[in-house]
Amino acid sequence: MLFDRYALGGVELTNRIVMAPMTRSRAVEENTPNALMAEYYGQRATAGLIVTEGTSPSPNGLGYCRIPGIYNEQQVKGWKLVTDAVHAKGGKIFMQIMHTGRVTHQDNLPSGAKVVGPCAEVCPGEMWVDKSGSMQAHSAPHALTDLEIKDVVREFAHSAKLAVQAGFDGIELHAANGYLMEQFLNPIVNKRTDGYGVNIAGRNRFVIEVADACIKAIGPNKVGIRISPQGVFNSTGDFPDLEPQYLSLIRQLSEMGLVYLHLVDHSAMGAPPVSVELKKKLREAFAGTFIAVGGFTAESAEKALENNEADLIAFGRPFISNPNLVEKLKAKAVLSEPDMSTFYTPGEKGYTDYPTVA
């Protein structure tokens, strides 16, 4: 089943293998995609679906060094290089829209941008800052007002339109890994006492509003979402009402007609696993395509498809060092290991220089 064709909304995929979104930090000039990035994604176009690295809908969301944006015409032109390269090889590609929120250092943002979040509490931990050439503590965020939240929702919708203009087949909303959308979802981070906090409906509200605005902008068949319940990245984590909250969220998103739900399980990277029971309940709650990701091999991916645990299977790091991953999985070939020291460095080393043939 892994190598069977699959209809994702109105998009025909050549197989059920998804290249998962992975930050690579190669947008070196004004957070704009470039020819090197087009080469990278084009090399991996045999994936049934590519989901790009997290791409910010706003200067305020550019928390990491050299991550791309999708909020101006220059970036649209840069991304058009990428979509053209993928489509020329018969691939399909969605853009992941990611606002980092409080997971930010002020020196990583353009002039005039500011660090924002649901609350003013600083995210624990550190991040790399090119300006200082070192790891630095996250900057204190400005707590978004109700009116500012509406502006952020509009930024997401505008970026969704620009993504389609740039040639993308759709978008994925990044509501995982402790970034802005999950910051609103998780009460460990979201301490608001207004209509965007307090209870399940309040904490889900921002995500629902963003999804609704993007659907109205480009249509439900072009909008997917990624979630990581029970994840711990960027100081999130489990909480008492997690299951009823996520089931409520996913049922609403399903009713809205989102094309897919992308469920992250980072247990292969040492994080706590998403429980089998919760995975099953989320799968049953969502009517659209269900994408699973997290340490899959060809064998375990095939088993998950056969057992109806997912419709598509995403692979992350194996795609970094194996541009021809689909062909290698089909041939049951040994996979190359990636060089972790080059995951986030500029240039072609560890990016486009992995062999593209067996």
Residue, then its C-alpha position, 0 to 999 in steps of 0.5 A: m500500500l505504501f507505494d499505491r497512488y492516493a487522492l488527497g482532496g483534489v490532488e493525486l499523489t503518486n504514493r502514500i509517502v510524505m516528506a515531513p516538514m523540517t527546518r533547514s535554515r537556508a533562506v539566507e537573504e531576507n528570509t526568502p527562498n532561493a535556487l538552492m532550496a529549489e534544488y533541495y526540494g526538487q531532489r525529493a520530488t518522488a515523495g507522494l507529498i512534500v510538506t515544506e519547512g515551517t514558513s512564517p506568515s509574519p515578520n513577527g513569526l521568524g523566530y529562528c535564523r534563516i527560516p523562510g517567510i510567506y508574507n511579501e511578493q519577493q518571497v512568493k517569487g522565491w517559493k515559485l522556484v521551489t514549486d516549479a522544481v517539484h512540479a516539473k518532476g511530477g511531485k506535489i507540495f504543501m507549504q507548512i505555515m508556522h508562526t514561532g510565537r514566543v519561541t524567538h529571540q529578538d535578534n532573529l527578527p527583522s527590524g520593527a518586528k516583535v516577539v509575541g505570544p498568548c502571554a508574557e511568560v518567557c519560553p524556557g531554554e535557548m536558541w541559536v542567534d546568528k548575530s551573536g554567534s551563540m545560543q541565547a535565552h528566548s526573548a520576553p514576548h508581548a502578550l497579544t491583545d484581542l485585536e492583535i490576535k485578529d491581525v495574526v489570523r488575517e496574516f495566516a489567511h493572507s499567507a495561505k493566499l500567497a502560498v497558492q499564488a506561489g504554486f503550492d498545492g495547499i498549506e499545512l497549519h503548524a499547531a504542534n511542537g510548542y509554536l504559536m498555535e500550540q501555545f494557545l492550545n496548551p494551558i501550561v503556556n496559555k494563562r489567558t483569562d479571556g475568551y482565548g483561554v480559561n477552558i477547552a473552547g477558549r484555548n481551541r479558539f485561535v486555532i479554529e479561527v485561523a483554520d476558518a480564515c484559511i479555508k475561506a481564503i483558499g478552500p478546505n481541500k487545500v488546508g491541512i493541520r499538524i498537531s502534537p498532543q502529549g508532546v513536550f517541545n518548547s516547554t509544552g506537555d500533557f495536561p488534565d483535559l488534553e484528550p477532551q480538548y483535542l477531540s473537540l478541536i479535531r471534530q470541529l476541524s473535521e466538520m470544517g472539511l480540512v483535507y488532512l490531519h497530521l499527527v506527530d509522535h516524537s517518541a522515536m526522538g526520546a519524547p513521550p509517545v502519543s498513546v495508542e488510545l488517543k491516536k485511535k480516537l483522533r483517527e475516528a474523530f477526523a473524516g479526512t486524510f490521516i497522516a502519521v509520522g514518527g520513526f517509521t520504517a518501510e515495514s512499520a509504515e506498511k503495517a500501519l496502512e494495512n491496519n487502517e491506522a493512517d492513510l499516509i505515512a510521513f518520514g522526516r530525517p531519512f529524507i535529508s540524507n536520502p533524496n531518493l528515499v522512495e526508491k530506496l524504501k521500495a528496493k529495501a536498500v540501506l539508508s544513509e545517515p544524515d550529518m546532524s551538524t549541517f541540519y541548520t547551517p547555510g550552504e549546500k553541505g549536508y543539504t543538496d550534496y547527498p547522492t540522489v541515486a543508489 
